[in-house]
Amino acid sequence: MTAVLCLDFGTSSIRAVLRDKLSNRQIIPIGQVTPVQMIDGASIPSAFCIDDDMETVRFGQHAQDAILSGNKLAFSITSPKRWLTEPKLLNRCVVPDLDITRRDVLTGLMGYALFAANESKLWTAPDSPDKADVRIAHPVWPSAIKEDANRALGQIAWMAVNMAAAGDWGVTTAEVLCSWTTPTGPKEFRPALSLNVDIIEPIAAAVELLPNTGNERRICMVVDVGAGTTDIGIFHHLSPDSQTNKGDRIIPAGPATSVFKAGDEIDRLLLKLMRDSNSDVFDTNQARIKSGIRLQKESLFKSGRIEVEGINLSLTELEAMLDIKSMASDIRKGVESCLIDAFIKIQSFVSTAGLDLEITVVMAGGGAEIQFLRDAIGKPMTVNGSQFTFNFFKPVRPRLNMHGAGYERMAVGLGGAKESYEKVVHEHAKLLRIPGLGEPKQRVTKWT
């Protein structure tokens, strides 16, 4: 078996974990490809920009630095992964009069992450993409785009692996980028990397984070709060006696669900608060404030108050917003939807094992510690006449070098690189559509 590289190609950042031939897992410090990291040493920001010269393109931290500098740019984006929810539009150019498409941006960004993995010397880019064992984690795709989105990911990954050993893609030109991201011949015959294991984020997080205390049976739920989606999965978890050589068993009790309310929604509301607080200061420093909002948000949740460009905000103000309360309510509805779908299997499992209707909850992702979401999820819930209670579990951090990243933030990559992930039988779920939520927030029709 060759070394497996699991790429968490996230909405806000990218991370990579290697599983070697001996099944040892190692976090690759791809963020250290630049001297200074805005997030941590294990992460590359999912950022891209085109300079005002309409020639120079930048990825990752290089793009973040350019956006923060306040210099005029022809185009910038910090969450290009959202384009995968519209796979038929990937060949759309991002700006007029320049042949850089959405697909090119995603390919270059992934190529840059794989270049960083190759630079770490922990993973070696193969001489042919078809020899690579690269696995890419993703949320639960809506059924309408599942096939097209997975095909697009495979095509993007094939090109990105091809670019990994070719050089540093952090700063390059539009011409050079397109010469590598555009295959020769008809575009409909794009080569695609064979993704051996289809890595769904809530299941990967479950494999990594669920408690293993020995000789236990539980009903568990993983809530993965990312930037673009909140992904929810419910599982039967069987943890055998530590004296046996049997591994844990994780059995999905129902389909996983993705709710289109997550970190990006909090960013949007936090920006609105800042604009409402002082529109003049906000408008003057808008590019810099928007680019740094994710880090400011984390600081706000830790300290309870932040000051940005002279604008003061408290966590209490954010939590009092009706849209924040609506977001928490929608995620709770997502939990309820999962419980309804899994109810019959849960009922069978608890009656056989003699368990109470207590759900062990593990939070994952960058929003794992957000208290207002925990409060919304943690209230008892009645489904089909049965009351469920929720008990939050804090996973034990493994002895791995996280390179500054939080464990819950790395859970998807680590779980996807576990051998046990491959044994979990799972299926794609339909996209949860909450009445009144409207169109998915990833649908972007106007670029600014």
ZAMARGU-4260 file (C-alpha; in steps of 0.2 Angstrom, whole numbers, plus 5000, padded with zeros to 4 digits):
<rodrens>
0) 5000/5000/5000 | 5007/5017/4996 | 5006/5032/5007 | 4989/5040/5009 | 4987/5059/5008
5) 4971/5065/5015 | 4967/5083/5010 | 4954/5093/5020 | 4950/5105/5006 | 4940/5117/5017
10) 4930/5133/5013 | 4942/5144/5024 | 4958/5134/5024 | 4966/5118/5018 | 4975/5105/5029
15) 4984/5088/5025 | 4987/5072/5035 | 4998/5058/5029 | 4996/5039/5033 | 5011/5030/5029
20) 5014/5011/5024 | 5014/5007/5043 | 4998/5016/5046 | 5006/5030/5056 | 4997/5046/5054
25) 5006/5063/5053 | 5000/5081/5051 | 5009/5089/5037 | 5014/5107/5041 | 5009/5114/5024
30) 5006/5131/5032 | 5024/5133/5035 | 5027/5135/5016 | 5027/5154/5020 | 5038/5162/5034
35) 5022/5169/5043 | 5006/5160/5045 | 4989/5169/5048 | 4980/5154/5054 | 4993/5141/5060
40) 5008/5130/5054 | 4996/5116/5048 | 4985/5127/5037 | 4984/5136/5021 | 4971/5150/5019
45) 4959/5146/5005 | 4962/5163/4997 | 4966/5169/4979 | 4968/5186/4971 | 4973/5194/4955
50) 4984/5209/4956 | 4978/5225/4947 | 4991/5222/4933 | 4979/5208/4928 | 4994/5197/4926
55) 5000/5192/4944 | 4990/5179/4953 | 4992/5174/4972 | 4987/5159/4982 | 4985/5155/5001
60) 4995/5167/5013 | 5002/5177/4998 | 4984/5181/4993 | 4979/5185/5011 | 4994/5197/5013
65) 4989/5206/4997 | 4971/5208/5002 | 4976/5214/5019 | 4988/5227/5012 | 4974/5237/5005
70) 4982/5238/4988 | 4970/5238/4973 | 4966/5221/4966 | 4957/5215/4951 | 4949/5201/4960
75) 4950/5192/4977 | 4941/5178/4986 | 4943/5169/5002 | 4931/5155/5000 | 4932/5148/4982
80) 4927/5131/4987 | 4909/5137/4987 | 4910/5136/4968 | 4910/5117/4969 | 4891/5118/4973
85) 4889/5124/4955 | 4900/5112/4946 | 4892/5116/4929 | 4899/5134/4931 | 4917/5129/4934
90) 4922/5135/4917 | 4916/5152/4920 | 4929/5166/4920 | 4932/5175/4936 | 4935/5192/4928
95) 4931/5198/4910 | 4946/5198/4898 | 4956/5186/4907 | 4956/5167/4904 | 4956/5161/4922
100) 4941/5151/4927 | 4934/5145/4943 | 4941/5128/4940 | 4959/5136/4937 | 4958/5144/4954
105) 4953/5129/4963 | 4966/5118/4954 | 4980/5131/4957 | 4975/5132/4976 | 4975/5113/4978
110) 4991/5112/4968 | 4999/5125/4980 | 4993/5114/4995 | 5001/5099/4987 | 5017/5108/4983
115) 5018/5113/5001 | 5015/5094/5006 | 5029/5090/4994 | 5041/5103/5001 | 5038/5096/5019
120) 5048/5080/5013 | 5035/5070/5022 | 5025/5067/5006 | 5033/5065/4989 | 5023/5070/4974
125) 5022/5055/4961 | 5030/5056/4944 | 5012/5052/4937 | 4995/5058/4945 | 4988/5041/4942
130) 5001/5034/4955 | 4994/5046/4969 | 4983/5040/4983 | 4975/5057/4987 | 4959/5058/4996
135) 4949/5074/4997 | 4936/5077/5011 | 4920/5086/5007 | 4903/5090/5015 | 4887/5081/5010
140) 4883/5086/4992 | 4865/5089/4987 | 4860/5074/4977 | 4857/5085/4962 | 4876/5089/4961
145) 4884/5074/4969 | 4890/5066/4953 | 4896/5082/4945 | 4904/5089/4960 | 4914/5072/4964
150) 4919/5071/4945 | 4925/5089/4946 | 4935/5086/4962 | 4943/5071/4953 | 4948/5082/4938
155) 4955/5096/4949 | 4965/5084/4960 | 4973/5076/4944 | 4979/5092/4938 | 4984/5098/4955
160) 4995/5082/4958 | 5003/5085/4942 | 5008/5103/4948 | 5014/5098/4965 | 5032/5095/4960
165) 5033/5108/4947 | 5037/5123/4958 | 5030/5136/4970 | 5012/5141/4965 | 5011/5154/4979
170) 5014/5168/4967 | 5014/5166/4948 | 5006/5173/4932 | 4990/5170/4924 | 4998/5163/4909
175) 5009/5150/4918 | 4994/5145/4929 | 4983/5142/4914 | 4996/5132/4905 | 4996/5120/4919
180) 4978/5119/4924 | 4971/5118/4906 | 4973/5100/4898 | 4977/5098/4880 | 4963/5092/4869
185) 4944/5093/4872 | 4940/5099/4889 | 4926/5087/4891 | 4939/5073/4892 | 4949/5080/4907
190) 4958/5067/4916 | 4953/5063/4934 | 4961/5056/4949 | 4954/5040/4955 | 4948/5045/4973
195) 4948/5028/4981 | 4938/5033/4997 | 4924/5045/4996 | 4928/5055/5012 | 4912/5063/5019
200) 4917/5076/5033 | 4905/5072/5047 | 4910/5053/5045 | 4928/5057/5045 | 4926/5068/5061
205) 4916/5054/5069 | 4930/5041/5066 | 4943/5052/5074 | 4934/5060/5088 | 4921/5048/5095
210) 4926/5042/5113 | 4935/5025/5115 | 4934/5021/5134 | 4932/5002/5132 | 4917/4990/5132
215) 4904/5004/5129 | 4890/5006/5117 | 4883/5023/5113 | 4872/5033/5102 | 4884/5047/5096
220) 4882/5063/5086 | 4895/5073/5077 | 4892/5091/5073 | 4906/5098/5062 | 4904/5117/5061
225) 4915/5123/5047 | 4915/5139/5037 | 4903/5134/5023 | 4892/5121/5031 | 4887/5113/5047
230) 4888/5094/5045 | 4878/5082/5056 | 4879/5063/5058 | 4872/5051/5070 | 4880/5034/5074
235) 4880/5018/5083 | 4897/5017/5092 | 4903/5001/5099 | 4919/5002/5109 | 4926/4984/5113
240) 4935/4979/5129 | 4953/4985/5128 | 4959/4967/5131 | 4953/4961/5114 | 4961/4964/5097
245) 4944/4970/5089 | 4943/4988/5084 | 4929/5001/5086 | 4913/4999/5076 | 4905/5015/5069
250) 4888/5012/5061 | 4879/5027/5053 | 4861/5027/5060 | 4855/5037/5046 | 4860/5049/5032
255) 4872/5063/5037 | 4865/5081/5034 | 4873/5097/5029 | 4865/5113/5034 | 4870/5129/5025
260) 4873/5139/5040 | 4891/5140/5048 | 4906/5151/5050 | 4903/5161/5035 | 4886/5166/5041
265) 4894/5172/5058 | 4907/5182/5048 | 4893/5190/5038 | 4883/5195/5053 | 4899/5201/5062
270) 4903/5212/5047 | 4885/5219/5048 | 4887/5224/5066 | 4904/5233/5062 | 4896/5242/5048
275) 4881/5247/5058 | 4892/5253/5073 | 4903/5264/5062 | 4900/5265/5044 | 4913/5278/5040
280) 4927/5268/5048 | 4921/5252/5041 | 4920/5258/5023 | 4937/5266/5024 | 4945/5249/5030
285) 4933/5237/5022 | 4945/5226/5013 | 4957/5224/5028 | 4942/5221/5040 | 4934/5208/5028
290) 4950/5198/5025 | 4954/5197/5044 | 4936/5193/5050 | 4939/5175/5053 | 4953/5178/5065
295) 4944/5192/5074 | 4929/5181/5076 | 4939/5168/5085 | 4946/5181/5096 | 4929/5187/5100
300) 4923/5170/5105 | 4938/5168/5116 | 4939/5185/5125 | 4921/5191/5123 | 4926/5208/5116
305) 4936/5214/5101 | 4942/5231/5094 | 4945/5232/5075 | 4951/5248/5067 | 4943/5257/5082
310) 4926/5248/5081 | 4922/5240/5098 | 4910/5225/5098 | 4905/5212/5112 | 4900/5194/5110
315) 4884/5198/5119 | 4879/5210/5104 | 4883/5196/5092 | 4873/5183/5101 | 4858/5195/5103
320) 4856/5197/5084 | 4840/5189/5077 | 4850/5181/5063 | 4862/5172/5075 | 4847/5165/5085
325) 4839/5160/5068 | 4856/5151/5063 | 4856/5142/5080 | 4838/5137/5077 | 4841/5130/5060
330) 4856/5120/5066 | 4845/5113/5080 | 4832/5108/5066 | 4846/5099/5057 | 4849/5089/5072
335) 4831/5085/5074 | 4830/5080/5055 | 4844/5068/5058 | 4836/5061/5073 | 4820/5058/5064
340) 4829/5049/5049 | 4839/5038/5062 | 4824/5035/5074 | 4820/5017/5069 | 4838/5011/5070
345) 4841/5021/5086 | 4826/5013/5094 | 4831/4996/5089 | 4849/4998/5095 | 4845/5005/5112
350) 4832/4992/5115 | 4844/4978/5111 | 4858/4986/5121 | 4848/4992/5135 | 4853/5010/5133
355) 4845/5027/5138 | 4840/5039/5125 | 4856/5049/5128 | 4866/5056/5113 | 4885/5058/5116
360) 4889/5074/5106 | 4906/5078/5099 | 4909/5095/5091 | 4921/5097/5077 | 4928/5110/5065
365) 4933/5128/5068 | 4916/5132/5077 | 4917/5117/5089 | 4918/5129/5105 | 4905/5141/5100
370) 4894/5141/5115 | 4877/5148/5108 | 4877/5133/5096 | 4881/5121/5110 | 4867/5128/5120
375) 4855/5127/5105 | 4860/5109/5102 | 4861/5103/5120 | 4842/5106/5125 | 4832/5090/5127
380) 4822/5086/5111 | 4807/5075/5109 | 4805/5065/5093 | 4791/5053/5089 | 4786/5054/5108
385) 4803/5050/5114 | 4814/5062/5123 | 4832/5063/5119 | 4845/5071/5130 | 4863/5077/5125
390) 4879/5075/5133 | 4894/5084/5126 | 4910/5074/5126 | 4928/5083/5125 | 4939/5072/5114
395) 4956/5067/5121 | 4970/5076/5111 | 4982/5062/5103 | 5000/5063/5104 | 5003/5072/5087
400) 5011/5088/5083 | 4997/5099/5078 | 5008/5113/5071 | 4997/5126/5081 | 4981/5119/5074
405) 4966/5114/5086 | 4963/5096/5087 | 4944/5097/5083 | 4949/5108/5067 | 4961/5094/5061
410) 4948/5080/5065 | 4942/5078/5047 | 4959/5076/5039 | 4965/5064/5053 | 4949/5053/5052
415) 4950/5052/5033 | 4968/5045/5035 | 4963/5032/5047 | 4961/5014/5041 | 4945/5012/5051
420) 4937/5025/5040 | 4938/5013/5025 | 4927/5001/5035 | 4913/5012/5039 | 4899/5009/5027
425) 4890/5025/5023 | 4878/5033/5010 | 4876/5051/5004 | 4861/5060/5011 | 4849/5072/5004
430) 4853/5090/5007 | 4843/5097/5021 | 4831/5111/5016 | 4824/5120/5031 | 4808/5129/5026
435) 4811/5148/5025 | 4830/5146/5024 | 4829/5150/5005 | 4843/5146/4992 | 4859/5138/4998
440) 4871/5152/5004 | 4885/5146/4993 | 4876/5151/4978 | 4885/5167/4972 | 4879/5177/4957
445) 4888/5194/4960 | 4906/5196/4963 | 4913/5212/4972
</rodrens>
